[in-house]
């Protein structure tokens, strides 16, 4: 089974304001996108479990025309807070990279 990174050109995270993170998963082609979407790796439950947020707070957008999945979740700690470990949100994507795709 390939890992998610093997099907993509880019996996990144970034702030979507101080209280939300967004993840962009850009696939190499339509076949890779369809394979990943069909595997159901990306559900509110699975993303919520990975990031420790309630599934109902996970927003997932599948954009078939550009072979991209966008995910938004609330940050557990606001950007810039004394407890924040990544003010720009650029390192939060790492748990997604190694997900195995059926």
C-alpha positions in Angstrom: 0.0 0.0 0.0 1.4 3.4 -0.9 1.6 6.2 1.7 -0.2 9.4 1.0 2.9 11.3 0.1 3.6 8.9 -2.8 0.3 10.0 -4.5 0.8 13.7 -4.1 2.8 16.6 -5.3 2.3 18.6 -2.2 0.9 18.1 1.4 1.0 21.3 3.5 -0.5 23.0 6.5 -0.9 26.6 7.3 -2.9 29.0 9.4 -6.3 30.0 8.3 -6.4 32.8 10.8 -5.2 32.5 14.4 -7.8 29.9 15.4 -7.8 27.5 12.5 -5.5 25.3 10.5 -5.9 24.3 6.9 -4.3 21.4 5.1 -3.9 21.1 1.4 -3.4 17.7 -0.2 -2.6 18.1 -3.9 -2.5 14.9 -5.9 -0.2 14.0 -8.8 -3.2 13.3 -11.1 -6.9 12.4 -11.2 -6.2 8.7 -10.7 -4.2 9.3 -7.5 -6.9 11.6 -6.3 -9.7 9.1 -7.0 -7.7 6.3 -5.3 -7.2 8.3 -2.2 -10.8 9.5 -2.0 -12.1 6.0 -2.6 -10.0 4.7 0.3 -11.9 6.9 2.7 -8.6 7.9 4.5 -10.0 11.4 5.0 -13.1 11.4 7.1 -14.1 13.8 9.9 -13.7 10.9 12.3 -10.2 10.0 11.1 -8.9 13.6 11.0 -10.5 14.3 14.3 -8.7 11.4 15.9 -5.3 12.3 14.4 -5.6 15.9 15.5 -7.6 15.5 18.7 -10.6 17.6 17.6 -14.3 16.8 17.5 -15.3 15.3 14.1 -18.1 17.8 13.8 -15.5 20.6 13.7 -13.6 19.0 10.8 -14.3 20.5 7.4 -13.3 18.5 4.3 -13.5 19.8 0.7 -12.8 17.5 -2.2 -12.1 19.4 -5.3 -12.1 16.9 -8.1 -11.4 19.4 -10.9 -8.0 20.2 -9.4 -7.3 16.8 -7.7 -7.1 18.4 -4.3 -8.4 17.8 -0.8 -8.6 20.7 1.6 -9.2 20.2 5.3 -9.8 22.8 8.0 -9.7 22.2 11.7 -9.7 24.5 14.8 -6.2 25.0 16.4 -6.0 23.6 19.9 -3.8 26.6 20.8 -4.3 29.9 19.0 -1.4 31.1 16.8 1.0 33.3 18.8 -0.2 31.9 22.2 2.6 31.3 24.7 1.9 27.5 24.3 2.0 27.6 20.5 4.7 25.4 19.0 4.3 26.6 15.4 3.1 30.2 14.9 2.6 29.8 11.1 1.0 26.3 11.3 3.5 25.0 8.7 4.4 21.8 10.5 1.1 20.3 11.4 0.7 18.3 8.2 3.3 15.7 9.2 0.8 13.1 10.6 -0.9 13.0 7.2 2.2 12.2 5.2 2.5 8.6 6.2 -1.1 7.5 6.1 -1.4 4.3 4.1 -3.8 4.4 1.1 -5.7 1.2 0.1 
